[in-house]
Amino acid sequence: MIKNEIIEKHCYTKLVYQRINKKLKTSFTNKESEALIKKLLQETAIENYLKKGKNFYISNKEYGIRITINSNTFRIITVDKL
């Protein structure tokens, strides 16, 4: 199942932490950002995991956040408010 693979393999770049804080208007530490992303990935239903082109889009309506992940490297690209 792709959801489990994403939860297991997702990773971060140095710049993505800044991007997460900018997009969500927060000032999370790297560990807090990682905890939020992991929680969202785990709690989001599989039907809200969408592969489009080279990316996965994981939309969690409860938190109002969409996570974009590269489907080849499993790197977090960005997050957006819904």
Secondary structure as a PSIPRED ss2 file (coil, helix, strand):
# PSIPRED VFORMAT (PSIPRED V4.0)

   1 M C   1.000  0.000  0.000
   2 I H   0.000  1.000  0.000
   3 K H   0.000  1.000  0.000
   4 N H   0.000  1.000  0.000
   5 E H   0.000  1.000  0.000
   6 I H   0.000  1.000  0.000
   7 I H   0.000  1.000  0.000
   8 E H   0.000  1.000  0.000
   9 K H   0.000  1.000  0.000
  10 H C   1.000  0.000  0.000
  11 C E   0.000  0.000  1.000
  12 Y C   1.000  0.000  0.000
  13 T C   1.000  0.000  0.000
  14 K H   0.000  1.000  0.000
  15 L H   0.000  1.000  0.000
  16 V H   0.000  1.000  0.000
  17 Y H   0.000  1.000  0.000
  18 Q H   0.000  1.000  0.000
  19 R H   0.000  1.000  0.000
  20 I H   0.000  1.000  0.000
  21 N H   0.000  1.000  0.000
  22 K H   0.000  1.000  0.000
  23 K H   0.000  1.000  0.000
  24 L H   0.000  1.000  0.000
  25 K C   1.000  0.000  0.000
  26 T C   1.000  0.000  0.000
  27 S C   1.000  0.000  0.000
  28 F C   1.000  0.000  0.000
  29 T C   1.000  0.000  0.000
  30 N H   0.000  1.000  0.000
  31 K H   0.000  1.000  0.000
  32 E H   0.000  1.000  0.000
  33 S H   0.000  1.000  0.000
  34 E H   0.000  1.000  0.000
  35 A H   0.000  1.000  0.000
  36 L H   0.000  1.000  0.000
  37 I H   0.000  1.000  0.000
  38 K H   0.000  1.000  0.000
  39 K H   0.000  1.000  0.000
  40 L H   0.000  1.000  0.000
  41 L H   0.000  1.000  0.000
  42 Q H   0.000  1.000  0.000
  43 E H   0.000  1.000  0.000
  44 T C   1.000  0.000  0.000
  45 A C   1.000  0.000  0.000
  46 I H   0.000  1.000  0.000
  47 E H   0.000  1.000  0.000
  48 N H   0.000  1.000  0.000
  49 Y E   0.000  0.000  1.000
  50 L E   0.000  0.000  1.000
  51 K E   0.000  0.000  1.000
  52 K E   0.000  0.000  1.000
  53 G C   1.000  0.000  0.000
  54 K C   1.000  0.000  0.000
  55 N E   0.000  0.000  1.000
  56 F E   0.000  0.000  1.000
  57 Y E   0.000  0.000  1.000
  58 I E   0.000  0.000  1.000
  59 S E   0.000  0.000  1.000
  60 N E   0.000  0.000  1.000
  61 K C   1.000  0.000  0.000
  62 E C   1.000  0.000  0.000
  63 Y C   1.000  0.000  0.000
  64 G C   1.000  0.000  0.000
  65 I E   0.000  0.000  1.000
  66 R E   0.000  0.000  1.000
  67 I E   0.000  0.000  1.000
  68 T E   0.000  0.000  1.000
  69 I E   0.000  0.000  1.000
  70 N E   0.000  0.000  1.000
  71 S C   1.000  0.000  0.000
  72 N C   1.000  0.000  0.000
  73 T C   1.000  0.000  0.000
  74 F C   1.000  0.000  0.000
  75 R E   0.000  0.000  1.000
  76 I E   0.000  0.000  1.000
  77 I E   0.000  0.000  1.000
  78 T E   0.000  0.000  1.000
  79 V E   0.000  0.000  1.000
  80 D E   0.000  0.000  1.000
  81 K E   0.000  0.000  1.000
  82 L C   1.000  0.000  0.000
